Amino acid sequence: MDEAVKARIQGIIDEHPIVLFMKGTRNFPQCGFSATVVEVMKRLDADFHGVNVLEDPEIREGIKEFANWPTIPQLYVKGEFVGGCDIVRDMFTAGELTPIVNGALDGTVDK
Amino acid sequence: MIEPNVIEERIRENVPGVSHLALEDLTGGKDHYKAVVVSAAFDGKSRVQQHQMVYRALGELMAGPVHALALQTYTPEAWGQRGKSLL
């Protein structure tokens, strides 16, 4: 992955407290796994910055190398990779996601 | 598309100390799988790190042949606990 793509990705996750690299958009997710994470975010009432990788092939491939994670969706909170669909859903079910997300949105969670 | 035994072999060969491995073809199309992996090597690792170990074991298989892999990873101790909570 060239440095420009890496810098673009880093810029996006630094700029927004919560970022979801997904297939499609929050209103029109194009993949069940992405739709599941969008649903979790809705239930947490957590706003997020969505990146539609279907419209950005460079990011679509670069993000997999960036996180050493081969699939989409990928959720980032405060610049940190949290997980894909399974982990986000499991963390939500276990109540582990709420403090992380709330902390990011009101800026109390340190990086 | 990839045969399940290829995935199982790759995980067993590249994730040390696998004590339990269950693989399920979710659609019958041999490209959407679910895997439950139990290994002592997961000890002290976050869930993301555990899953990354499995993904690293599968390597290029995840870049096409396997479209989706639902992963559940456990240490032997967590796996033992899980059994109890289901009873």
N, CA and C atoms of all chains as a GROMACS GRO file, in nm:
protein
  594
    1MET      N    1   0.088  -0.119   0.000
    1MET     CA    2   0.000   0.000   0.000
    1MET      C    3   0.091   0.124   0.000
    2ASP      N    4   0.061   0.216  -0.095
    2ASP     CA    5   0.154   0.329  -0.098
    2ASP      C    6   0.120   0.430   0.011
    3GLU      N    7   0.219   0.510   0.042
    3GLU     CA    8   0.210   0.602   0.156
    3GLU      C    9   0.091   0.697   0.144
    4ALA      N   10   0.057   0.733   0.020
    4ALA     CA   11  -0.053   0.829   0.001
    4ALA      C   12  -0.185   0.770   0.052
    5VAL      N   13  -0.207   0.641   0.019
    5VAL     CA   14  -0.332   0.576   0.063
    5VAL      C   15  -0.331   0.563   0.215
    6LYS      N   16  -0.216   0.524   0.267
    6LYS     CA   17  -0.203   0.507   0.412
    6LYS      C   18  -0.231   0.640   0.483
    7ALA      N   19  -0.177   0.748   0.427
    7ALA     CA   20  -0.197   0.882   0.487
    7ALA      C   21  -0.344   0.922   0.478
    8ARG      N   22  -0.407   0.888   0.368
    8ARG     CA   23  -0.551   0.920   0.352
    8ARG      C   24  -0.631   0.850   0.459
    9ILE      N   25  -0.602   0.721   0.478
    9ILE     CA   26  -0.675   0.642   0.579
    9ILE      C   27  -0.651   0.700   0.718
   10GLN      N   28  -0.525   0.726   0.748
   10GLN     CA   29  -0.491   0.780   0.881
   10GLN      C   30  -0.563   0.913   0.902
   11GLY      N   31  -0.568   0.994   0.797
   11GLY     CA   32  -0.634   1.124   0.806
   11GLY      C   33  -0.782   1.109   0.841
   12ILE      N   34  -0.846   1.014   0.775
   12ILE     CA   35  -0.990   0.993   0.797
   12ILE      C   36  -1.015   0.949   0.942
   13ILE      N   37  -0.937   0.853   0.989
   13ILE     CA   38  -0.966   0.799   1.124
   13ILE      C   39  -0.922   0.895   1.234
   14ASP      N   40  -0.831   0.986   1.199
   14ASP     CA   41  -0.793   1.088   1.300
   14ASP      C   42  -0.896   1.199   1.306
   15GLU      N   43  -0.962   1.221   1.192
   15GLU     CA   44  -1.050   1.336   1.183
   15GLU      C   45  -1.186   1.312   1.249
   16HIS      N   46  -1.230   1.187   1.247
   16HIS     CA   47  -1.364   1.156   1.299
   16HIS      C   48  -1.355   1.061   1.418
   17PRO      N   49  -1.430   1.086   1.526
   17PRO     CA   50  -1.422   0.998   1.643
   17PRO      C   51  -1.459   0.853   1.611
   18ILE      N   52  -1.562   0.836   1.525
   18ILE     CA   53  -1.602   0.699   1.488
   18ILE      C   54  -1.610   0.691   1.336
   19VAL      N   55  -1.540   0.591   1.279
   19VAL     CA   56  -1.539   0.574   1.134
   19VAL      C   57  -1.577   0.429   1.102
   20LEU      N   58  -1.667   0.415   1.005
   20LEU     CA   59  -1.702   0.280   0.960
   20LEU      C   60  -1.670   0.268   0.811
   21PHE      N   61  -1.570   0.186   0.781
   21PHE     CA   62  -1.542   0.154   0.641
   21PHE      C   63  -1.638   0.042   0.604
   22MET      N   64  -1.724   0.070   0.509
   22MET     CA   65  -1.834  -0.024   0.482
   22MET      C   66  -1.863  -0.034   0.333
   23LYS      N   67  -1.946  -0.132   0.299
   23LYS     CA   68  -1.993  -0.144   0.160
   23LYS      C   69  -2.130  -0.079   0.154
   24GLY      N   70  -2.135   0.034   0.082
   24GLY     CA   71  -2.261   0.109   0.073
   24GLY      C   72  -2.259   0.224   0.170
   25THR      N   73  -2.379   0.277   0.202
   25THR     CA   74  -2.388   0.392   0.293
   25THR      C   75  -2.479   0.356   0.410
   26ARG      N   76  -2.485   0.446   0.507
   26ARG     CA   77  -2.565   0.413   0.626
   26ARG      C   78  -2.710   0.388   0.586
   27ASN      N   79  -2.762   0.464   0.490
   27ASN     CA   80  -2.902   0.444   0.452
   27ASN      C   81  -2.919   0.331   0.351
   28PHE      N   82  -2.813   0.301   0.277
   28PHE     CA   83  -2.822   0.193   0.177
   28PHE      C   84  -2.701   0.102   0.187
   29PRO      N   85  -2.690   0.027   0.299
   29PRO     CA   86  -2.578  -0.067   0.308
   29PRO      C   87  -2.593  -0.174   0.200
   30GLN      N   88  -2.480  -0.208   0.139
   30GLN     CA   89  -2.486  -0.302   0.025
   30GLN      C   90  -2.441  -0.443   0.064
   31CYS      N   91  -2.430  -0.466   0.197
   31CYS     CA   92  -2.381  -0.599   0.238
   31CYS      C   93  -2.435  -0.622   0.378
   32GLY      N   94  -2.476  -0.746   0.404
   32GLY     CA   95  -2.538  -0.778   0.532
   32GLY      C   96  -2.450  -0.748   0.651
   33PHE      N   97  -2.320  -0.775   0.634
   33PHE     CA   98  -2.228  -0.753   0.747
   33PHE      C   99  -2.218  -0.604   0.777
   34SER      N  100  -2.208  -0.522   0.671
   34SER     CA  101  -2.203  -0.377   0.691
   34SER      C  102  -2.334  -0.328   0.753
   35ALA      N  103  -2.444  -0.382   0.706
   35ALA     CA  104  -2.576  -0.340   0.758
   35ALA      C  105  -2.586  -0.372   0.908
   36THR      N  106  -2.527  -0.483   0.949
   36THR     CA  107  -2.532  -0.522   1.092
   36THR      C  108  -2.460  -0.418   1.177
   37VAL      N  109  -2.344  -0.372   1.132
   37VAL     CA  110  -2.269  -0.273   1.212
   37VAL      C  111  -2.344  -0.140   1.213
   38VAL      N  112  -2.405  -0.103   1.099
   38VAL     CA  113  -2.484   0.020   1.095
   38VAL      C  114  -2.598   0.010   1.197
   39GLU      N  115  -2.660  -0.106   1.203
   39GLU     CA  116  -2.771  -0.128   1.297
   39GLU      C  117  -2.723  -0.114   1.442
   40VAL      N  118  -2.606  -0.168   1.470
   40VAL     CA  119  -2.551  -0.157   1.606
   40VAL      C  120  -2.528  -0.010   1.639
   41MET      N  121  -2.474   0.064   1.545
   41MET     CA  122  -2.448   0.207   1.570
   41MET      C  123  -2.579   0.282   1.594
   42LYS      N  124  -2.682   0.243   1.520
   42LYS     CA  125  -2.814   0.308   1.539
   42LYS      C  126  -2.867   0.279   1.678
   43ARG      N  127  -2.851   0.155   1.721
   43ARG     CA  128  -2.902   0.118   1.854
   43ARG      C  129  -2.825   0.190   1.964
   44LEU      N  130  -2.698   0.219   1.937
   44LEU     CA  131  -2.619   0.292   2.037
   44LEU      C  132  -2.641   0.443   2.023
   45ASP      N  133  -2.723   0.476   1.919
   45ASP     CA  134  -2.747   0.618   1.890
   45ASP      C  135  -2.614   0.691   1.870
   46ALA      N  136  -2.523   0.624   1.802
   46ALA     CA  137  -2.387   0.676   1.785
   46ALA      C  138  -2.368   0.722   1.640
   47ASP      N  139  -2.338   0.850   1.626
   47ASP     CA  140  -2.311   0.902   1.492
   47ASP      C  141  -2.175   0.852   1.448
   48PHE      N  142  -2.160   0.827   1.319
   48PHE     CA  143  -2.030   0.782   1.270
   48PHE      C  144  -2.008   0.836   1.130
   49HIS      N  145  -1.881   0.839   1.091
   49HIS     CA  146  -1.846   0.880   0.955
   49HIS      C  147  -1.836   0.753   0.871
   50GLY      N  148  -1.922   0.741   0.773
   50GLY     CA  149  -1.922   0.621   0.688
   50GLY      C  150  -1.834   0.643   0.566
   51VAL      N  151  -1.752   0.544   0.532
   51VAL     CA  152  -1.672   0.548   0.409
   51VAL      C  153  -1.717   0.432   0.322
   52ASN      N  154  -1.776   0.464   0.206
   52ASN     CA  155  -1.825   0.360   0.117
   52ASN      C  156  -1.710   0.309   0.030
   53VAL      N  157  -1.656   0.193   0.067
   53VAL     CA  158  -1.538   0.142  -0.004
   53VAL      C  159  -1.572   0.099  -0.146
   54LEU      N  160  -1.700   0.081  -0.173
   54LEU     CA  161  -1.737   0.041  -0.310
   54LEU      C  162  -1.709   0.153  -0.409
   55GLU      N  163  -1.702   0.276  -0.353
   55GLU     CA  164  -1.673   0.390  -0.441
   55GLU      C  165  -1.528   0.433  -0.434
   56ASP      N  166  -1.447   0.356  -0.362
   56ASP     CA  167  -1.307   0.396  -0.341
   56ASP      C  168  -1.218   0.272  -0.337
   57PRO      N  169  -1.187   0.216  -0.454
   57PRO     CA  170  -1.111   0.090  -0.460
   57PRO      C  171  -0.976   0.096  -0.388
   58GLU      N  172  -0.915   0.214  -0.389
   58GLU     CA  173  -0.784   0.229  -0.322
   58GLU      C  174  -0.799   0.205  -0.172
   59ILE      N  175  -0.902   0.267  -0.116
   59ILE     CA  176  -0.925   0.250   0.028
   59ILE      C  177  -0.972   0.108   0.056
   60ARG      N  178  -1.053   0.052  -0.033
   60ARG     CA  179  -1.109  -0.082  -0.014
   60ARG      C  180  -0.996  -0.185   0.006
   61GLU      N  181  -0.891  -0.171  -0.072
   61GLU     CA  182  -0.779  -0.266  -0.055
   61GLU      C  183  -0.683  -0.219   0.055
   62GLY      N  184  -0.658  -0.088   0.056
   62GLY     CA  185  -0.561  -0.034   0.152
   62GLY      C  186  -0.601  -0.059   0.296
   63ILE      N  187  -0.730  -0.048   0.325
   63ILE     CA  188  -0.775  -0.062   0.464
   63ILE      C  189  -0.750  -0.204   0.516
   64LYS      N  190  -0.750  -0.300   0.428
   64LYS     CA  191  -0.728  -0.440   0.472
   64LYS      C  192  -0.584  -0.456   0.520
   65GLU      N  193  -0.493  -0.392   0.447
   65GLU     CA  194  -0.351  -0.400   0.487
   65GLU      C  195  -0.328  -0.314   0.611
   66PHE      N  196  -0.398  -0.199   0.614
   66PHE     CA  197  -0.381  -0.104   0.724
   66PHE      C  198  -0.411  -0.170   0.858
   67ALA      N  199  -0.518  -0.248   0.860
   67ALA     CA  200  -0.561  -0.309   0.988
   67ALA      C  201  -0.518  -0.455   1.000
   68ASN      N  202  -0.449  -0.504   0.895
   68ASN     CA  203  -0.416  -0.647   0.891
   68ASN      C  204  -0.545  -0.728   0.914
   69TRP      N  205  -0.649  -0.685   0.839
   69TRP     CA  206  -0.782  -0.745   0.855
   69TRP      C  207  -0.842  -0.756   0.716
   70PRO      N  208  -0.870  -0.878   0.667
   70PRO     CA  209  -0.897  -0.896   0.525
   70PRO      C  210  -1.038  -0.865   0.479
   71THR      N  211  -1.126  -0.824   0.571
   71THR     CA  212  -1.264  -0.806   0.525
   71THR      C  213  -1.318  -0.668   0.561
   72ILE      N  214  -1.428  -0.637   0.496
   72ILE     CA  215  -1.505  -0.514   0.522
   72ILE      C  216  -1.637  -0.561   0.579
   73PRO      N  217  -1.700  -0.499   0.678
   73PRO     CA  218  -1.674  -0.368   0.734
   73PRO      C  219  -1.562  -0.368   0.838
   74GLN      N  220  -1.513  -0.246   0.863
   74GLN     CA  221  -1.415  -0.226   0.970
   74GLN      C  222  -1.456  -0.101   1.049
   75LEU      N  223  -1.464  -0.117   1.182
   75LEU     CA  224  -1.503  -0.004   1.267
   75LEU      C  225  -1.381   0.050   1.340
   76TYR      N  226  -1.367   0.182   1.339
   76TYR     CA  227  -1.258   0.250   1.410
   76TYR      C  228  -1.318   0.348   1.509
   77VAL      N  229  -1.265   0.348   1.632
   77VAL     CA  230  -1.307   0.445   1.733
   77VAL      C  231  -1.182   0.514   1.785
   78LYS      N  232  -1.184   0.647   1.778
   78LYS     CA  233  -1.069   0.726   1.821
   78LYS      C  234  -0.941   0.676   1.753
   79GLY      N  235  -0.951   0.648   1.623
   79GLY     CA  236  -0.833   0.609   1.546
   79GLY      C  237  -0.788   0.466   1.568
   80GLU      N  238  -0.861   0.391   1.652
   80GLU     CA  239  -0.817   0.252   1.680
   80GLU      C  240  -0.913   0.155   1.612
   81PHE      N  241  -0.856   0.049   1.554
   81PHE     CA  242  -0.939  -0.054   1.492
   81PHE      C  243  -1.008  -0.135   1.602
   82VAL      N  244  -1.142  -0.137   1.598
   82VAL     CA  245  -1.220  -0.209   1.699
   82VAL      C  246  -1.250  -0.350   1.652
   83GLY      N  247  -1.293  -0.362   1.527
   83GLY     CA  248  -1.320  -0.497   1.477
   83GLY      C  249  -1.410  -0.494   1.355
   84GLY      N  250  -1.438  -0.616   1.306
   84GLY     CA  251  -1.532  -0.631   1.195
   84GLY      C  252  -1.670  -0.662   1.250
   85CYS      N  253  -1.756  -0.717   1.166
   85CYS     CA  254  -1.897  -0.738   1.203
   85CYS      C  255  -1.910  -0.826   1.327
   86ASP      N  256  -1.842  -0.940   1.330
   86ASP     CA  257  -1.858  -1.034   1.442
   86ASP      C  258  -1.822  -0.969   1.574
   87ILE      N  259  -1.702  -0.908   1.575
   87ILE     CA  260  -1.653  -0.852   1.702
   87ILE      C  261  -1.742  -0.737   1.748
   88VAL      N  262  -1.782  -0.649   1.652
   88VAL     CA  263  -1.867  -0.536   1.691
   88VAL      C  264  -1.999  -0.588   1.749
   89ARG      N  265  -2.056  -0.690   1.683
   89ARG     CA  266  -2.183  -0.744   1.733
   89ARG      C  267  -2.165  -0.809   1.870
   90ASP      N  268  -2.058  -0.887   1.885
   90ASP     CA  269  -2.034  -0.954   2.014
   90ASP      C  270  -2.010  -0.852   2.125
   91MET      N  271  -1.931  -0.748   2.094
   91MET     CA  272  -1.903  -0.645   2.195
   91MET      C  273  -2.031  -0.571   2.232
   92PHE      N  274  -2.115  -0.545   2.131
   92PHE     CA  275  -2.243  -0.477   2.157
   92PHE      C  276  -2.329  -0.563   2.250
   93THR      N  277  -2.339  -0.690   2.217
   93THR     CA  278  -2.421  -0.782   2.298
   93THR      C  279  -2.370  -0.788   2.441
   94ALA      N  280  -2.237  -0.782   2.455
   94ALA     CA  281  -2.177  -0.794   2.590
   94ALA      C  282  -2.174  -0.658   2.660
   95GLY      N  283  -2.222  -0.553   2.592
   95GLY     CA  284  -2.224  -0.421   2.654
   95GLY      C  285  -2.088  -0.354   2.659
   96GLU      N  286  -1.990  -0.411   2.586
   96GLU     CA  287  -1.854  -0.356   2.592
   96GLU      C  288  -1.838  -0.235   2.501
   97LEU      N  289  -1.930  -0.221   2.404
   97LEU     CA  290  -1.912  -0.116   2.303
   97LEU      C  291  -1.960   0.020   2.354
   98THR      N  292  -2.063   0.016   2.436
   98THR     CA  293  -2.126   0.142   2.480
   98THR      C  294  -2.027   0.242   2.540
   99PRO      N  295  -1.948   0.203   2.641
   99PRO     CA  296  -1.854   0.301   2.700
   99PRO      C  297  -1.752   0.353   2.599
  100ILE      N  298  -1.706   0.264   2.510
  100ILE     CA  299  -1.605   0.305   2.411
  100ILE      C  300  -1.663   0.410   2.318
  101VAL      N  301  -1.785   0.382   2.271
  101VAL     CA  302  -1.849   0.473   2.174
  101VAL      C  303  -1.886   0.605   2.243
  102ASN      N  304  -1.947   0.596   2.360
  102ASN     CA  305  -1.986   0.720   2.430
  102ASN      C  306  -1.864   0.804   2.462
  103GLY      N  307  -1.758   0.736   2.506
  103GLY     CA  308  -1.635   0.807   2.540
  103GLY      C  309  -1.579   0.880   2.419
  104ALA      N  310  -1.586   0.816   2.305
  104ALA     CA  311  -1.532   0.878   2.182
  104ALA      C  312  -1.616   0.998   2.142
  105LEU      N  313  -1.745   0.987   2.159
  105LEU     CA  314  -1.833   1.095   2.111
  105LEU      C  315  -1.828   1.216   2.202
  106ASP      N  316  -1.808   1.190   2.334
  106ASP     CA  317  -1.798   1.310   2.418
  106ASP      C  318  -1.654   1.340   2.455
  107GLY      N  319  -1.562   1.271   2.384
  107GLY     CA  320  -1.422   1.308   2.393
  107GLY      C  321  -1.355   1.275   2.524
  108THR      N  322  -1.414   1.182   2.602
  108THR     CA  323  -1.349   1.154   2.732
  108THR      C  324  -1.253   1.036   2.722
  109VAL      N  325  -1.260   0.959   2.613
  109VAL     CA  326  -1.172   0.841   2.606
  109VAL      C  327  -1.038   0.885   2.548
  110ASP      N  328  -0.930   0.859   2.620
  110ASP     CA  329  -0.797   0.896   2.568
  110ASP      C  330  -0.755   0.794   2.464
  111LYS      N  331  -0.667   0.839   2.374
  111LYS     CA  332  -0.623   0.746   2.267
  111LYS      C  333  -0.526   0.646   2.326
  112MET      N  334  -1.423  -1.977  -0.390
  112MET     CA  335  -1.467  -2.110  -0.345
  112MET      C  336  -1.347  -2.189  -0.302
  113ILE      N  337  -1.362  -2.261  -0.189
  113ILE     CA  338  -1.248  -2.338  -0.138
  113ILE      C  339  -1.300  -2.457  -0.056
  114GLU      N  340  -1.232  -2.566  -0.066
  114GLU     CA  341  -1.277  -2.685   0.008
  114GLU      C  342  -1.255  -2.666   0.159
  115PRO      N  343  -1.349  -2.710   0.241
  115PRO     CA  344  -1.336  -2.690   0.385
  115PRO      C  345  -1.209  -2.750   0.444
  116ASN      N  346  -1.168  -2.868   0.393
  116ASN     CA  347  -1.049  -2.930   0.454
  116ASN      C  348  -0.923  -2.846   0.434
  117VAL      N  349  -0.922  -2.768   0.325
  117VAL     CA  350  -0.805  -2.682   0.301
  117VAL      C  351  -0.798  -2.574   0.410
  118ILE      N  352  -0.915  -2.520   0.443
  118ILE     CA  353  -0.919  -2.418   0.548
  118ILE      C  354  -0.877  -2.478   0.682
  119GLU      N  355  -0.932  -2.596   0.711
  119GLU     CA  356  -0.900  -2.660   0.840
  119GLU      C  357  -0.750  -2.687   0.851
  120GLU      N  358  -0.693  -2.740   0.742
  120GLU     CA  359  -0.549  -2.771   0.746
  120GLU      C  360  -0.469  -2.644   0.770
  121ARG      N  361  -0.504  -2.537   0.698
  121ARG     CA  362  -0.430  -2.410   0.710
  121ARG      C  363  -0.435  -2.359   0.854
  122ILE      N  364  -0.553  -2.366   0.915
  122ILE     CA  365  -0.566  -2.316   1.052
  122ILE      C  366  -0.483  -2.403   1.146
  123ARG      N  367  -0.495  -2.535   1.131
  123ARG     CA  368  -0.422  -2.625   1.222
  123ARG      C  369  -0.271  -2.609   1.206
  124GLU      N  370  -0.228  -2.584   1.082
  124GLU     CA  371  -0.082  -2.575   1.057
  124GLU      C  372  -0.026  -2.442   1.105
  125ASN      N  373  -0.109  -2.336   1.099
  125ASN     CA  374  -0.052  -2.202   1.124
  125ASN      C  375  -0.094  -2.137   1.254
  126VAL      N  376  -0.195  -2.194   1.320
  126VAL     CA  377  -0.229  -2.142   1.454
  126VAL      C  378  -0.183  -2.248   1.553
  127PRO      N  379  -0.084  -2.215   1.636
  127PRO     CA  380  -0.032  -2.318   1.727
  127PRO      C  381  -0.135  -2.360   1.831
  128GLY      N  382  -0.127  -2.483   1.874
  128GLY     CA  383  -0.204  -2.532   1.989
  128GLY      C  384  -0.354  -2.534   1.971
  129VAL      N  385  -0.401  -2.561   1.846
  129VAL     CA  386  -0.547  -2.568   1.827
  129VAL      C  387  -0.599  -2.696   1.894
  130SER      N  388  -0.690  -2.678   1.991
  130SER     CA  389  -0.741  -2.798   2.060
  130SER      C  390  -0.883  -2.832   2.011
  131HIS      N  391  -0.948  -2.734   1.945
  131HIS     CA  392  -1.082  -2.763   1.891
  131HIS      C  393  -1.104  -2.675   1.770
  132LEU      N  394  -1.158  -2.733   1.662
  132LEU     CA  395  -1.183  -2.654   1.541
  132LEU      C  396  -1.310  -2.706   1.477
  133ALA      N  397  -1.409  -2.617   1.459
  133ALA     CA  398  -1.532  -2.659   1.391
  133ALA      C  399  -1.557  -2.562   1.277
  134LEU      N  400  -1.574  -2.615   1.158
  134LEU     CA  401  -1.594  -2.531   1.040
  134LEU      C  402  -1.729  -2.564   0.978
  135GLU      N  403  -1.801  -2.460   0.942
  135GLU     CA  404  -1.935  -2.481   0.885
  135GLU      C  405  -1.948  -2.401   0.756
  136ASP      N  406  -1.993  -2.467   0.651
  136ASP     CA  407  -2.018  -2.396   0.525
  136ASP      C  408  -2.160  -2.338   0.535
  137LEU      N  409  -2.166  -2.204   0.546
  137LEU     CA  410  -2.295  -2.140   0.578
  137LEU      C  411  -2.394  -2.145   0.462
  138THR      N  412  -2.344  -2.149   0.340
  138THR     CA  413  -2.439  -2.140   0.228
  138THR      C  414  -2.433  -2.263   0.136
  139GLY      N  415  -2.332  -2.348   0.156
  139GLY     CA  416  -2.318  -2.461   0.062
  139GLY      C  417  -2.239  -2.422  -0.061
  140GLY      N  418  -2.202  -2.292  -0.068
  140GLY     CA  419  -2.128  -2.245  -0.186
  140GLY      C  420  -1.978  -2.248  -0.165
  141LYS      N  421  -1.935  -2.295  -0.048
  141LYS     CA  422  -1.790  -2.309  -0.016
  141LYS      C  423  -1.718  -2.176  -0.021
  142ASP      N  424  -1.789  -2.064   0.014
  142ASP     CA  425  -1.717  -1.936   0.023
  142ASP      C  426  -1.766  -1.850   0.139
  143HIS      N  427  -1.872  -1.895   0.206
  143HIS     CA  428  -1.916  -1.829   0.331
  143HIS      C  429  -1.907  -1.932   0.442
  144TYR      N  430  -1.807  -1.914   0.526
  144TYR     CA  431  -1.784  -2.014   0.631
  144TYR      C  432  -1.802  -1.954   0.770
  145LYS      N  433  -1.828  -2.042   0.866
  145LYS     CA  434  -1.822  -2.006   1.008
  145LYS      C  435  -1.720  -2.099   1.072
  146ALA      N  436  -1.628  -2.042   1.153
  146ALA     CA  437  -1.528  -2.127   1.219
  146ALA      C  438  -1.524  -2.097   1.368
  147VAL      N  439  -1.524  -2.204   1.447
  147VAL     CA  440  -1.502  -2.192   1.591
  147VAL      C  441  -1.363  -2.250   1.617
  148VAL      N  442  -1.274  -2.169   1.674
  148VAL     CA  443  -1.135  -2.213   1.694
  148VAL      C  444  -1.098  -2.196   1.842
  149VAL      N  445  -1.048  -2.304   1.901
  149VAL     CA  446  -1.006  -2.300   2.042
  149VAL      C  447  -0.855  -2.328   2.044
  150SER      N  448  -0.778  -2.236   2.106
  150SER     CA  449  -0.633  -2.259   2.113
  150SER      C  450  -0.575  -2.187   2.234
  151ALA      N  451  -0.476  -2.251   2.293
  151ALA     CA  452  -0.406  -2.190   2.408
  151ALA      C  453  -0.326  -2.069   2.360
  152ALA      N  454  -0.296  -2.064   2.231
  152ALA     CA  455  -0.218  -1.952   2.177
  152ALA      C  456  -0.296  -1.820   2.184
  153PHE      N  457  -0.429  -1.830   2.208
  153PHE     CA  458  -0.511  -1.708   2.216
  153PHE      C  459  -0.501  -1.642   2.353
  154ASP      N  460  -0.441  -1.716   2.444
  154ASP     CA  461  -0.432  -1.666   2.583
  154ASP      C  462  -0.368  -1.528   2.587
  155GLY      N  463  -0.433  -1.434   2.659
  155GLY     CA  464  -0.376  -1.300   2.677
  155GLY      C  465  -0.390  -1.212   2.555
  156LYS      N  466  -0.460  -1.258   2.454
  156LYS     CA  467  -0.476  -1.178   2.332
  156LYS      C  468  -0.619  -1.124   2.324
  157SER      N  469  -0.633  -1.003   2.268
  157SER     CA  470  -0.766  -0.948   2.252
  157SER      C  471  -0.837  -1.027   2.141
  158ARG      N  472  -0.968  -1.006   2.136
  158ARG     CA  473  -1.046  -1.079   2.034
  158ARG      C  474  -0.995  -1.045   1.893
  159VAL      N  475  -0.966  -0.915   1.872
  159VAL     CA  476  -0.917  -0.875   1.740
  159VAL      C  477  -0.788  -0.949   1.708
  160GLN      N  478  -0.698  -0.956   1.806
  160GLN     CA  479  -0.570  -1.023   1.782
  160GLN      C  480  -0.590  -1.171   1.756
  161GLN      N  481  -0.684  -1.232   1.826
  161GLN     CA  482  -0.710  -1.374   1.805
  161GLN      C  483  -0.759  -1.396   1.661
  162HIS      N  484  -0.853  -1.311   1.620
  162HIS     CA  485  -0.905  -1.327   1.483
  162HIS      C  486  -0.796  -1.300   1.380
  163GLN      N  487  -0.709  -1.200   1.410
  163GLN     CA  488  -0.601  -1.169   1.315
  163GLN      C  489  -0.508  -1.289   1.299
  164MET      N  490  -0.489  -1.366   1.407
  164MET     CA  491  -0.404  -1.486   1.398
  164MET      C  492  -0.465  -1.585   1.299
  165VAL      N  493  -0.597  -1.600   1.305
  165VAL     CA  494  -0.663  -1.695   1.215
  165VAL      C  495  -0.657  -1.642   1.071
  166TYR      N  496  -0.682  -1.513   1.056
  166TYR     CA  497  -0.676  -1.455   0.921
  166TYR      C  498  -0.536  -1.466   0.863
  167ARG      N  499  -0.433  -1.447   0.950
  167ARG     CA  500  -0.296  -1.458   0.899
  167ARG      C  501  -0.270  -1.601   0.854
  168ALA      N  502  -0.328  -1.697   0.927
  168ALA     CA  503  -0.308  -1.839   0.891
  168ALA      C  504  -0.369  -1.866   0.753
  169LEU      N  505  -0.479  -1.800   0.724
  169LEU     CA  506  -0.550  -1.826   0.598
  169LEU      C  507  -0.489  -1.747   0.483
  170GLY      N  508  -0.421  -1.637   0.518
  170GLY     CA  509  -0.346  -1.562   0.418
  170GLY      C  510  -0.426  -1.528   0.294
  171GLU      N  511  -0.373  -1.568   0.180
  171GLU     CA  512  -0.434  -1.528   0.052
  171GLU      C  513  -0.572  -1.590   0.030
  172LEU      N  514  -0.606  -1.692   0.106
  172LEU     CA  515  -0.739  -1.753   0.090
  172LEU      C  516  -0.848  -1.650   0.119
  173MET      N  517  -0.812  -1.553   0.204
  173MET     CA  518  -0.912  -1.451   0.242
  173MET      C  519  -0.923  -1.342   0.136
  174ALA      N  520  -0.838  -1.347   0.035
  174ALA     CA  521  -0.841  -1.239  -0.066
  174ALA      C  522  -0.923  -1.279  -0.187
  175GLY      N  523  -1.009  -1.379  -0.170
  175GLY     CA  524  -1.093  -1.416  -0.286
  175GLY      C  525  -1.171  -1.543  -0.261
  176PRO      N  526  -1.101  -1.658  -0.248
  176PRO     CA  527  -1.174  -1.784  -0.233
  176PRO      C  528  -1.274  -1.784  -0.118
  177VAL      N  529  -1.230  -1.727  -0.002
  177VAL     CA  530  -1.324  -1.719   0.111
  177VAL      C  531  -1.383  -1.578   0.111
  178HIS      N  532  -1.515  -1.571   0.084
  178HIS     CA  533  -1.577  -1.438   0.077
  178HIS      C  534  -1.606  -1.383   0.216
  179ALA      N  535  -1.651  -1.474   0.303
  179ALA     CA  536  -1.683  -1.429   0.439
  179ALA      C  537  -1.653  -1.541   0.537
  180LEU      N  538  -1.598  -1.501   0.652
  180LEU     CA  539  -1.566  -1.602   0.754
  180LEU      C  540  -1.612  -1.549   0.889
  181ALA      N  541  -1.718  -1.607   0.941
  181ALA     CA  542  -1.766  -1.568   1.075
  181ALA      C  543  -1.679  -1.644   1.175
  182LEU      N  544  -1.609  -1.570   1.258
  182LEU     CA  545  -1.511  -1.633   1.347
  182LEU      C  546  -1.555  -1.627   1.493
  183GLN      N  547  -1.537  -1.738   1.562
  183GLN     CA  548  -1.551  -1.738   1.709
  183GLN      C  549  -1.425  -1.803   1.765
  184THR      N  550  -1.350  -1.726   1.845
  184THR     CA  551  -1.224  -1.779   1.898
  184THR      C  552  -1.231  -1.784   2.051
  185TYR      N  553  -1.171  -1.888   2.108
  185TYR     CA  554  -1.174  -1.907   2.253
  185TYR      C  555  -1.040  -1.962   2.300
  186THR      N  556  -1.002  -1.926   2.421
  186THR     CA  557  -0.895  -2.000   2.487
  186THR      C  558  -0.961  -2.129   2.541
  187PRO      N  559  -0.882  -2.232   2.570
  187PRO     CA  560  -0.942  -2.355   2.624
  187PRO      C  561  -1.028  -2.328   2.748
  188GLU      N  562  -0.981  -2.233   2.830
  188GLU     CA  563  -1.055  -2.204   2.955
  188GLU      C  564  -1.190  -2.139   2.922
  189ALA      N  565  -1.188  -2.040   2.830
  189ALA     CA  566  -1.314  -1.972   2.791
  189ALA      C  567  -1.408  -2.072   2.726
  190TRP      N  568  -1.352  -2.164   2.648
  190TRP     CA  569  -1.434  -2.264   2.581
  190TRP      C  570  -1.501  -2.355   2.685
  191GLY      N  571  -1.426  -2.389   2.789
  191GLY     CA  572  -1.482  -2.471   2.897
  191GLY      C  573  -1.593  -2.396   2.968
  192GLN      N  574  -1.573  -2.268   2.992
  192GLN     CA  575  -1.675  -2.185   3.061
  192GLN      C  576  -1.801  -2.177   2.977
  193ARG      N  577  -1.778  -2.162   2.844
  193ARG     CA  578  -1.891  -2.143   2.753
  193ARG      C  579  -1.983  -2.262   2.762
  194GLY      N  580  -1.920  -2.382   2.771
  194GLY     CA  581  -2.000  -2.504   2.779
  194GLY      C  582  -2.092  -2.497   2.901
  195LYS      N  583  -2.038  -2.446   3.010
  195LYS     CA  584  -2.118  -2.442   3.135
  195LYS      C  585  -2.234  -2.346   3.119
  196SER      N  586  -2.209  -2.230   3.060
  196SER     CA  587  -2.316  -2.128   3.056
  196SER      C  588  -2.431  -2.175   2.968
  197LEU      N  589  -2.405  -2.270   2.880
  197LEU     CA  590  -2.514  -2.315   2.791
  197LEU      C  591  -2.603  -2.416   2.861
  198LEU      N  592  -2.549  -2.478   2.972
  198LEU     CA  593  -2.627  -2.586   3.036
  198LEU      C  594  -2.748  -2.530   3.110
   0.00000   0.00000   0.00000
